[in-house]
């Protein structure tokens, strides 16, 4: 996994967690769902990069 892609995945996951928490705090379901979506994007990016790494070995 390249360092840049790993950082992007972690950033998306953290941003999503923050949005989800903020959405829950104010009772905004749309913001909560958006945060979950961002987290899933980060998870998918991370999984894709790990798969690439496995293919290289």
mmCIF file as Biopython writes it, N, C-alpha, C and O atoms, coordinates in Angstrom:
data_model
#
loop_
_atom_site.group_PDB
_atom_site.id
_atom_site.type_symbol
_atom_site.label_atom_id
_atom_site.label_alt_id
_atom_site.label_comp_id
_atom_site.label_asym_id
_atom_site.label_entity_id
_atom_site.label_seq_id
_atom_site.pdbx_PDB_ins_code
_atom_site.Cartn_x
_atom_site.Cartn_y
_atom_site.Cartn_z
_atom_site.occupancy
_atom_site.B_iso_or_equiv
_atom_site.auth_seq_id
_atom_site.auth_asym_id
_atom_site.pdbx_PDB_model_num
ATOM 1   N N  . UNK A ? 1  ? 0.860   -1.173  0.000  1.0 0.0 1  A 1 
ATOM 2   C CA . UNK A ? 1  ? 0.000   0.000   0.000  1.0 0.0 1  A 1 
ATOM 3   C C  . UNK A ? 1  ? 0.897   1.223   0.000  1.0 0.0 1  A 1 
ATOM 4   O O  . UNK A ? 1  ? 1.778   1.367   0.848  1.0 0.0 1  A 1 
ATOM 5   N N  . UNK A ? 2  ? 0.667   2.082   -0.940 1.0 0.0 2  A 1 
ATOM 6   C CA . UNK A ? 2  ? 1.469   3.298   -0.980 1.0 0.0 2  A 1 
ATOM 7   C C  . UNK A ? 2  ? 1.101   4.188   0.209  1.0 0.0 2  A 1 
ATOM 8   O O  . UNK A ? 2  ? -0.031  4.178   0.692  1.0 0.0 2  A 1 
ATOM 9   N N  . UNK A ? 3  ? 2.057   4.928   0.650  1.0 0.0 3  A 1 
ATOM 10  C CA . UNK A ? 3  ? 1.833   5.785   1.812  1.0 0.0 3  A 1 
ATOM 11  C C  . UNK A ? 3  ? 0.739   6.816   1.538  1.0 0.0 3  A 1 
ATOM 12  O O  . UNK A ? 3  ? -0.061  7.131   2.419  1.0 0.0 3  A 1 
ATOM 13  N N  . UNK A ? 4  ? 0.709   7.335   0.316  1.0 0.0 4  A 1 
ATOM 14  C CA . UNK A ? 4  ? -0.285  8.343   -0.044 1.0 0.0 4  A 1 
ATOM 15  C C  . UNK A ? 4  ? -1.700  7.761   0.008  1.0 0.0 4  A 1 
ATOM 16  O O  . UNK A ? 4  ? -2.606  8.378   0.568  1.0 0.0 4  A 1 
ATOM 17  N N  . UNK A ? 5  ? -1.885  6.595   -0.564 1.0 0.0 5  A 1 
ATOM 18  C CA . UNK A ? 5  ? -3.201  5.964   -0.572 1.0 0.0 5  A 1 
ATOM 19  C C  . UNK A ? 5  ? -3.615  5.557   0.841  1.0 0.0 5  A 1 
ATOM 20  O O  . UNK A ? 5  ? -4.786  5.664   1.207  1.0 0.0 5  A 1 
ATOM 21  N N  . UNK A ? 6  ? -2.658  5.095   1.622  1.0 0.0 6  A 1 
ATOM 22  C CA . UNK A ? 6  ? -2.952  4.716   3.006  1.0 0.0 6  A 1 
ATOM 23  C C  . UNK A ? 6  ? -3.411  5.939   3.791  1.0 0.0 6  A 1 
ATOM 24  O O  . UNK A ? 6  ? -4.350  5.856   4.582  1.0 0.0 6  A 1 
ATOM 25  N N  . UNK A ? 7  ? -2.758  7.060   3.576  1.0 0.0 7  A 1 
ATOM 26  C CA . UNK A ? 7  ? -3.126  8.298   4.260  1.0 0.0 7  A 1 
ATOM 27  C C  . UNK A ? 7  ? -4.517  8.763   3.836  1.0 0.0 7  A 1 
ATOM 28  O O  . UNK A ? 7  ? -5.298  9.224   4.667  1.0 0.0 7  A 1 
ATOM 29  N N  . UNK A ? 8  ? -4.826  8.643   2.545  1.0 0.0 8  A 1 
ATOM 30  C CA . UNK A ? 8  ? -6.149  9.024   2.061  1.0 0.0 8  A 1 
ATOM 31  C C  . UNK A ? 8  ? -7.232  8.160   2.693  1.0 0.0 8  A 1 
ATOM 32  O O  . UNK A ? 8  ? -8.292  8.659   3.071  1.0 0.0 8  A 1 
ATOM 33  N N  . UNK A ? 9  ? -6.963  6.866   2.805  1.0 0.0 9  A 1 
ATOM 34  C CA . UNK A ? 9  ? -7.937  5.953   3.407  1.0 0.0 9  A 1 
ATOM 35  C C  . UNK A ? 9  ? -8.172  6.320   4.864  1.0 0.0 9  A 1 
ATOM 36  O O  . UNK A ? 9  ? -9.318  6.387   5.308  1.0 0.0 9  A 1 
ATOM 37  N N  . UNK A ? 10 ? -7.111  6.555   5.605  1.0 0.0 10 A 1 
ATOM 38  C CA . UNK A ? 10 ? -7.241  6.912   7.018  1.0 0.0 10 A 1 
ATOM 39  C C  . UNK A ? 10 ? -7.959  8.244   7.189  1.0 0.0 10 A 1 
ATOM 40  O O  . UNK A ? 10 ? -8.761  8.407   8.109  1.0 0.0 10 A 1 
ATOM 41  N N  . UNK A ? 11 ? -7.672  9.200   6.301  1.0 0.0 11 A 1 
ATOM 42  C CA . UNK A ? 11 ? -8.320  10.506  6.369  1.0 0.0 11 A 1 
ATOM 43  C C  . UNK A ? 11 ? -9.817  10.373  6.120  1.0 0.0 11 A 1 
ATOM 44  O O  . UNK A ? 11 ? -10.620 10.976  6.832  1.0 0.0 11 A 1 
ATOM 45  N N  . UNK A ? 12 ? -10.198 9.587   5.115  1.0 0.0 12 A 1 
ATOM 46  C CA . UNK A ? 12 ? -11.620 9.385   4.825  1.0 0.0 12 A 1 
ATOM 47  C C  . UNK A ? 12 ? -12.323 8.714   6.001  1.0 0.0 12 A 1 
ATOM 48  O O  . UNK A ? 12 ? -13.445 9.078   6.355  1.0 0.0 12 A 1 
ATOM 49  N N  . UNK A ? 13 ? -11.653 7.733   6.602  1.0 0.0 13 A 1 
ATOM 50  C CA . UNK A ? 13 ? -12.248 7.043   7.735  1.0 0.0 13 A 1 
ATOM 51  C C  . UNK A ? 13 ? -12.439 7.998   8.916  1.0 0.0 13 A 1 
ATOM 52  O O  . UNK A ? 13 ? -13.489 7.989   9.558  1.0 0.0 13 A 1 
ATOM 53  N N  . UNK A ? 14 ? -11.438 8.811   9.199  1.0 0.0 14 A 1 
ATOM 54  C CA . UNK A ? 14 ? -11.525 9.754   10.321 1.0 0.0 14 A 1 
ATOM 55  C C  . UNK A ? 14 ? -12.577 10.830  10.058 1.0 0.0 14 A 1 
ATOM 56  O O  . UNK A ? 14 ? -13.349 11.185  10.949 1.0 0.0 14 A 1 
ATOM 57  N N  . UNK A ? 15 ? -12.600 11.346  8.827  1.0 0.0 15 A 1 
ATOM 58  C CA . UNK A ? 15 ? -13.588 12.362  8.464  1.0 0.0 15 A 1 
ATOM 59  C C  . UNK A ? 15 ? -14.999 11.788  8.598  1.0 0.0 15 A 1 
ATOM 60  O O  . UNK A ? 15 ? -15.905 12.455  9.097  1.0 0.0 15 A 1 
ATOM 61  N N  . UNK A ? 16 ? -15.169 10.570  8.157  1.0 0.0 16 A 1 
ATOM 62  C CA . UNK A ? 16 ? -16.474 9.919   8.255  1.0 0.0 16 A 1 
ATOM 63  C C  . UNK A ? 16 ? -16.908 9.712   9.696  1.0 0.0 16 A 1 
ATOM 64  O O  . UNK A ? 16 ? -18.073 9.915   10.037 1.0 0.0 16 A 1 
ATOM 65  N N  . UNK A ? 17 ? -15.971 9.311   10.537 1.0 0.0 17 A 1 
ATOM 66  C CA . UNK A ? 17 ? -16.294 9.103   11.947 1.0 0.0 17 A 1 
ATOM 67  C C  . UNK A ? 17 ? -16.714 10.418  12.612 1.0 0.0 17 A 1 
ATOM 68  O O  . UNK A ? 17 ? -17.642 10.452  13.420 1.0 0.0 17 A 1 
ATOM 69  N N  . UNK A ? 18 ? -16.018 11.491  12.257 1.0 0.0 18 A 1 
ATOM 70  C CA . UNK A ? 18 ? -16.350 12.796  12.822 1.0 0.0 18 A 1 
ATOM 71  C C  . UNK A ? 18 ? -17.734 13.263  12.361 1.0 0.0 18 A 1 
ATOM 72  O O  . UNK A ? 18 ? -18.521 13.775  13.158 1.0 0.0 18 A 1 
ATOM 73  N N  . UNK A ? 19 ? -18.023 13.083  11.067 1.0 0.0 19 A 1 
ATOM 74  C CA . UNK A ? 19 ? -19.335 13.482  10.540 1.0 0.0 19 A 1 
ATOM 75  C C  . UNK A ? 19 ? -20.449 12.656  11.183 1.0 0.0 19 A 1 
ATOM 76  O O  . UNK A ? 19 ? -21.508 13.180  11.529 1.0 0.0 19 A 1 
ATOM 77  N N  . UNK A ? 20 ? -20.192 11.372  11.335 1.0 0.0 20 A 1 
ATOM 78  C CA . UNK A ? 20 ? -21.204 10.505  11.941 1.0 0.0 20 A 1 
ATOM 79  C C  . UNK A ? 20 ? -21.477 10.929  13.390 1.0 0.0 20 A 1 
ATOM 80  O O  . UNK A ? 20 ? -22.632 11.006  13.810 1.0 0.0 20 A 1 
ATOM 81  N N  . UNK A ? 21 ? -20.423 11.201  14.139 1.0 0.0 21 A 1 
ATOM 82  C CA . UNK A ? 21 ? -20.579 11.626  15.527 1.0 0.0 21 A 1 
ATOM 83  C C  . UNK A ? 21 ? -21.318 12.963  15.615 1.0 0.0 21 A 1 
ATOM 84  O O  . UNK A ? 21 ? -22.186 13.145  16.468 1.0 0.0 21 A 1 
ATOM 85  N N  . UNK A ? 22 ? -20.970 13.885  14.738 1.0 0.0 22 A 1 
ATOM 86  C CA . UNK A ? 22 ? -21.637 15.190  14.729 1.0 0.0 22 A 1 
ATOM 87  C C  . UNK A ? 22 ? -23.112 15.031  14.379 1.0 0.0 22 A 1 
ATOM 88  O O  . UNK A ? 22 ? -23.975 15.670  14.982 1.0 0.0 22 A 1 
ATOM 89  N N  . UNK A ? 23 ? -23.392 14.186  13.411 1.0 0.0 23 A 1 
ATOM 90  C CA . UNK A ? 23 ? -24.776 13.941  13.022 1.0 0.0 23 A 1 
ATOM 91  C C  . UNK A ? 23 ? -25.598 13.359  14.151 1.0 0.0 23 A 1 
ATOM 92  O O  . UNK A ? 23 ? -26.749 13.743  14.360 1.0 0.0 23 A 1 
ATOM 93  N N  . UNK A ? 24 ? -25.001 12.433  14.875 1.0 0.0 24 A 1 
ATOM 94  C CA . UNK A ? 24 ? -25.710 11.846  16.024 1.0 0.0 24 A 1 
ATOM 95  C C  . UNK A ? 24 ? -25.924 12.871  17.122 1.0 0.0 24 A 1 
ATOM 96  O O  . UNK A ? 24 ? -26.975 12.896  17.764 1.0 0.0 24 A 1 
ATOM 97  N N  . UNK A ? 25 ? -24.927 13.716  17.337 1.0 0.0 25 A 1 
ATOM 98  C CA . UNK A ? 25 ? -25.011 14.707  18.412 1.0 0.0 25 A 1 
ATOM 99  C C  . UNK A ? 25 ? -26.147 15.701  18.185 1.0 0.0 25 A 1 
ATOM 100 O O  . UNK A ? 25 ? -26.811 16.120  19.133 1.0 0.0 25 A 1 
ATOM 101 N N  . UNK A ? 26 ? -26.365 16.074  16.933 1.0 0.0 26 A 1 
ATOM 102 C CA . UNK A ? 26 ? -27.414 17.055  16.642 1.0 0.0 26 A 1 
ATOM 103 C C  . UNK A ? 26 ? -28.700 16.407  16.134 1.0 0.0 26 A 1 
ATOM 104 O O  . UNK A ? 26 ? -29.675 17.100  15.841 1.0 0.0 26 A 1 
ATOM 105 N N  . UNK A ? 27 ? -28.701 15.082  16.032 1.0 0.0 27 A 1 
ATOM 106 C CA . UNK A ? 27 ? -29.893 14.381  15.580 1.0 0.0 27 A 1 
ATOM 107 C C  . UNK A ? 27 ? -30.143 14.495  14.092 1.0 0.0 27 A 1 
ATOM 108 O O  . UNK A ? 27 ? -31.290 14.428  13.652 1.0 0.0 27 A 1 
ATOM 109 N N  . UNK A ? 28 ? -29.085 14.666  13.306 1.0 0.0 28 A 1 
ATOM 110 C CA . UNK A ? 28 ? -29.208 14.811  11.863 1.0 0.0 28 A 1 
ATOM 111 C C  . UNK A ? 28 ? -28.873 13.473  11.196 1.0 0.0 28 A 1 
ATOM 112 O O  . UNK A ? 28 ? -27.701 13.119  11.062 1.0 0.0 28 A 1 
ATOM 113 N N  . UNK A ? 29 ? -29.901 12.736  10.781 1.0 0.0 29 A 1 
ATOM 114 C CA . UNK A ? 29 ? -29.698 11.419  10.197 1.0 0.0 29 A 1 
ATOM 115 C C  . UNK A ? 29 ? -28.943 11.479  8.867  1.0 0.0 29 A 1 
ATOM 116 O O  . UNK A ? 29 ? -28.181 10.572  8.531  1.0 0.0 29 A 1 
ATOM 117 N N  . UNK A ? 30 ? -29.165 12.547  8.127  1.0 0.0 30 A 1 
ATOM 118 C CA . UNK A ? 30 ? -28.493 12.707  6.828  1.0 0.0 30 A 1 
ATOM 119 C C  . UNK A ? 30 ? -26.978 12.842  7.018  1.0 0.0 30 A 1 
ATOM 120 O O  . UNK A ? 30 ? -26.203 12.228  6.284  1.0 0.0 30 A 1 
ATOM 121 N N  . UNK A ? 31 ? -26.561 13.636  7.988  1.0 0.0 31 A 1 
ATOM 122 C CA . UNK A ? 31 ? -25.136 13.811  8.278  1.0 0.0 31 A 1 
ATOM 123 C C  . UNK A ? 31 ? -24.538 12.511  8.810  1.0 0.0 31 A 1 
ATOM 124 O O  . UNK A ? 31 ? -23.411 12.158  8.464  1.0 0.0 31 A 1 
ATOM 125 N N  . UNK A ? 32 ? -25.283 11.805  9.642  1.0 0.0 32 A 1 
ATOM 126 C CA . UNK A ? 32 ? -24.829 10.521  10.168 1.0 0.0 32 A 1 
ATOM 127 C C  . UNK A ? 32 ? -24.600 9.533   9.024  1.0 0.0 32 A 1 
ATOM 128 O O  . UNK A ? 32 ? -23.575 8.853   8.983  1.0 0.0 32 A 1 
ATOM 129 N N  . UNK A ? 33 ? -25.549 9.457   8.105  1.0 0.0 33 A 1 
ATOM 130 C CA . UNK A ? 33 ? -25.428 8.545   6.967  1.0 0.0 33 A 1 
ATOM 131 C C  . UNK A ? 33 ? -24.260 8.936   6.067  1.0 0.0 33 A 1 
ATOM 132 O O  . UNK A ? 33 ? -23.549 8.070   5.555  1.0 0.0 33 A 1 
ATOM 133 N N  . UNK A ? 34 ? -24.063 10.234  5.874  1.0 0.0 34 A 1 
ATOM 134 C CA . UNK A ? 34 ? -22.954 10.704  5.059  1.0 0.0 34 A 1 
ATOM 135 C C  . UNK A ? 34 ? -21.622 10.312  5.699  1.0 0.0 34 A 1 
ATOM 136 O O  . UNK A ? 34 ? -20.681 9.935   5.001  1.0 0.0 34 A 1 
ATOM 137 N N  . UNK A ? 35 ? -21.548 10.400  7.006  1.0 0.0 35 A 1 
ATOM 138 C CA . UNK A ? 35 ? -20.339 9.998   7.724  1.0 0.0 35 A 1 
ATOM 139 C C  . UNK A ? 35 ? -20.062 8.516   7.565  1.0 0.0 35 A 1 
ATOM 140 O O  . UNK A ? 35 ? -18.917 8.111   7.361  1.0 0.0 35 A 1 
ATOM 141 N N  . UNK A ? 36 ? -21.101 7.710   7.656  1.0 0.0 36 A 1 
ATOM 142 C CA . UNK A ? 36 ? -20.932 6.264   7.455  1.0 0.0 36 A 1 
ATOM 143 C C  . UNK A ? 36 ? -20.444 5.975   6.040  1.0 0.0 36 A 1 
ATOM 144 O O  . UNK A ? 36 ? -19.589 5.114   5.837  1.0 0.0 36 A 1 
ATOM 145 N N  . UNK A ? 37 ? -20.988 6.695   5.065  1.0 0.0 37 A 1 
ATOM 146 C CA . UNK A ? 37 ? -20.576 6.500   3.673  1.0 0.0 37 A 1 
ATOM 147 C C  . UNK A ? 37 ? -19.096 6.842   3.491  1.0 0.0 37 A 1 
ATOM 148 O O  . UNK A ? 37 ? -18.371 6.126   2.800  1.0 0.0 37 A 1 
ATOM 149 N N  . UNK A ? 38 ? -18.650 7.933   4.108  1.0 0.0 38 A 1 
ATOM 150 C CA . UNK A ? 38 ? -17.242 8.308   4.017  1.0 0.0 38 A 1 
ATOM 151 C C  . UNK A ? 38 ? -16.356 7.239   4.640  1.0 0.0 38 A 1 
ATOM 152 O O  . UNK A ? 38 ? -15.290 6.924   4.110  1.0 0.0 38 A 1 
ATOM 153 N N  . UNK A ? 39 ? -16.794 6.680   5.765  1.0 0.0 39 A 1 
ATOM 154 C CA . UNK A ? 39 ? -16.021 5.629   6.406  1.0 0.0 39 A 1 
ATOM 155 C C  . UNK A ? 39 ? -15.930 4.399   5.497  1.0 0.0 39 A 1 
ATOM 156 O O  . UNK A ? 39 ? -14.874 3.776   5.395  1.0 0.0 39 A 1 
ATOM 157 N N  . UNK A ? 40 ? -17.026 4.059   4.849  1.0 0.0 40 A 1 
ATOM 158 C CA . UNK A ? 40 ? -17.018 2.898   3.958  1.0 0.0 40 A 1 
ATOM 159 C C  . UNK A ? 40 ? -16.109 3.122   2.757  1.0 0.0 40 A 1 
ATOM 160 O O  . UNK A ? 40 ? -15.455 2.189   2.291  1.0 0.0 40 A 1 
ATOM 161 N N  . UNK A ? 41 ? -16.062 4.358   2.252  1.0 0.0 41 A 1 
ATOM 162 C CA . UNK A ? 41 ? -15.150 4.671   1.150  1.0 0.0 41 A 1 
ATOM 163 C C  . UNK A ? 41 ? -13.703 4.454   1.589  1.0 0.0 41 A 1 
ATOM 164 O O  . UNK A ? 41 ? -12.898 3.880   0.856  1.0 0.0 41 A 1 
ATOM 165 N N  . UNK A ? 42 ? -13.393 4.918   2.783  1.0 0.0 42 A 1 
ATOM 166 C CA . UNK A ? 42 ? -12.039 4.733   3.316  1.0 0.0 42 A 1 
ATOM 167 C C  . UNK A ? 42 ? -11.714 3.264   3.508  1.0 0.0 42 A 1 
ATOM 168 O O  . UNK A ? 42 ? -10.601 2.827   3.216  1.0 0.0 42 A 1 
ATOM 169 N N  . UNK A ? 43 ? -12.681 2.500   3.999  1.0 0.0 43 A 1 
ATOM 170 C CA . UNK A ? 43 ? -12.481 1.063   4.181  1.0 0.0 43 A 1 
ATOM 171 C C  . UNK A ? 43 ? -12.241 0.378   2.834  1.0 0.0 43 A 1 
ATOM 172 O O  . UNK A ? 43 ? -11.366 -0.480  2.716  1.0 0.0 43 A 1 
ATOM 173 N N  . UNK A ? 44 ? -13.016 0.760   1.830  1.0 0.0 44 A 1 
ATOM 174 C CA . UNK A ? 44 ? -12.871 0.167   0.496  1.0 0.0 44 A 1 
ATOM 175 C C  . UNK A ? 44 ? -11.514 0.503   -0.104 1.0 0.0 44 A 1 
ATOM 176 O O  . UNK A ? 44 ? -10.863 -0.356  -0.700 1.0 0.0 44 A 1 
ATOM 177 N N  . UNK A ? 45 ? -11.086 1.752   0.052  1.0 0.0 45 A 1 
ATOM 178 C CA . UNK A ? 45 ? -9.778  2.161   -0.478 1.0 0.0 45 A 1 
ATOM 179 C C  . UNK A ? 45 ? -8.666  1.358   0.198  1.0 0.0 45 A 1 
ATOM 180 O O  . UNK A ? 45 ? -7.723  0.910   -0.454 1.0 0.0 45 A 1 
ATOM 181 N N  . UNK A ? 46 ? -8.792  1.185   1.503  1.0 0.0 46 A 1 
ATOM 182 C CA . UNK A ? 46 ? -7.784  0.444   2.252  1.0 0.0 46 A 1 
ATOM 183 C C  . UNK A ? 46 ? -7.760  -1.022  1.800  1.0 0.0 46 A 1 
ATOM 184 O O  . UNK A ? 46 ? -6.684  -1.588  1.605  1.0 0.0 46 A 1 
ATOM 185 N N  . UNK A ? 47 ? -8.915  -1.630  1.635  1.0 0.0 47 A 1 
ATOM 186 C CA . UNK A ? 47 ? -8.988  -3.020  1.199  1.0 0.0 47 A 1 
ATOM 187 C C  . UNK A ? 47 ? -8.392  -3.185  -0.201 1.0 0.0 47 A 1 
ATOM 188 O O  . UNK A ? 47 ? -7.691  -4.162  -0.464 1.0 0.0 47 A 1 
ATOM 189 N N  . UNK A ? 48 ? -8.667  -2.240  -1.096 1.0 0.0 48 A 1 
ATOM 190 C CA . UNK A ? 48 ? -8.127  -2.293  -2.455 1.0 0.0 48 A 1 
ATOM 191 C C  . UNK A ? 48 ? -6.606  -2.259  -2.428 1.0 0.0 48 A 1 
ATOM 192 O O  . UNK A ? 48 ? -5.949  -3.024  -3.134 1.0 0.0 48 A 1 
ATOM 193 N N  . UNK A ? 49 ? -6.055  -1.381  -1.622 1.0 0.0 49 A 1 
ATOM 194 C CA . UNK A ? 49 ? -4.601  -1.259  -1.553 1.0 0.0 49 A 1 
ATOM 195 C C  . UNK A ? 49 ? -3.970  -2.491  -0.923 1.0 0.0 49 A 1 
ATOM 196 O O  . UNK A ? 49 ? -2.891  -2.912  -1.339 1.0 0.0 49 A 1 
ATOM 197 N N  . UNK A ? 50 ? -4.625  -3.070  0.067  1.0 0.0 50 A 1 
ATOM 198 C CA . UNK A ? 50 ? -4.090  -4.296  0.678  1.0 0.0 50 A 1 
ATOM 199 C C  . UNK A ? 50 ? -4.092  -5.438  -0.336 1.0 0.0 50 A 1 
ATOM 200 O O  . UNK A ? 50 ? -3.166  -6.249  -0.363 1.0 0.0 50 A 1 
ATOM 201 N N  . UNK A ? 51 ? -5.126  -5.500  -1.164 1.0 0.0 51 A 1 
ATOM 202 C CA . UNK A ? 51 ? -5.192  -6.516  -2.196 1.0 0.0 51 A 1 
ATOM 203 C C  . UNK A ? 51 ? -4.059  -6.341  -3.188 1.0 0.0 51 A 1 
ATOM 204 O O  . UNK A ? 51 ? -3.465  -7.324  -3.632 1.0 0.0 51 A 1 
ATOM 205 N N  . UNK A ? 52 ? -3.753  -5.113  -3.539 1.0 0.0 52 A 1 
ATOM 206 C CA . UNK A ? 52 ? -2.626  -4.847  -4.443 1.0 0.0 52 A 1 
ATOM 207 C C  . UNK A ? 52 ? -1.320  -5.328  -3.826 1.0 0.0 52 A 1 
ATOM 208 O O  . UNK A ? 52 ? -0.483  -5.926  -4.504 1.0 0.0 52 A 1 
ATOM 209 N N  . UNK A ? 53 ? -1.151  -5.057  -2.514 1.0 0.0 53 A 1 
ATOM 210 C CA . UNK A ? 53 ? 0.073   -5.469  -1.824 1.0 0.0 53 A 1 
ATOM 211 C C  . UNK A ? 53 ? 0.220   -6.985  -1.817 1.0 0.0 53 A 1 
ATOM 212 O O  . UNK A ? 53 ? 1.320   -7.506  -2.002 1.0 0.0 53 A 1 
ATOM 213 N N  . UNK A ? 54 ? -0.874  -7.686  -1.604 1.0 0.0 54 A 1 
ATOM 214 C CA . UNK A ? 54 ? -0.832  -9.144  -1.574 1.0 0.0 54 A 1 
ATOM 215 C C  . UNK A ? 54 ? -0.446  -9.683  -2.950 1.0 0.0 54 A 1 
ATOM 216 O O  . UNK A ? 54 ? 0.301   -10.656 -3.049 1.0 0.0 54 A 1 
ATOM 217 N N  . UNK A ? 55 ? -0.944  -9.062  -3.995 1.0 0.0 55 A 1 
ATOM 218 C CA . UNK A ? 55 ? -0.635  -9.479  -5.353 1.0 0.0 55 A 1 
ATOM 219 C C  . UNK A ? 55 ? 0.833   -9.315  -5.715 1.0 0.0 55 A 1 
ATOM 220 O O  . UNK A ? 55 ? 1.343   -10.023 -6.584 1.0 0.0 55 A 1 
ATOM 221 N N  . UNK A ? 56 ? 1.505   -8.396  -5.060 1.0 0.0 56 A 1 
ATOM 222 C CA . UNK A ? 56 ? 2.914   -8.132  -5.348 1.0 0.0 56 A 1 
ATOM 223 C C  . UNK A ? 56 ? 3.833   -9.198  -4.731 1.0 0.0 56 A 1 
ATOM 224 O O  . UNK A ? 56 ? 4.974   -9.352  -5.167 1.0 0.0 56 A 1 
ATOM 225 N N  . UNK A ? 57 ? 3.353   -9.922  -3.736 1.0 0.0 57 A 1 
ATOM 226 C CA . UNK A ? 57 ? 4.217   -10.884 -3.026 1.0 0.0 57 A 1 
ATOM 227 C C  . UNK A ? 57 ? 4.123   -12.232 -3.600 1.0 0.0 57 A 1 
ATOM 228 O O  . UNK A ? 57 ? 4.783   -13.155 -3.122 1.0 0.0 57 A 1 
#
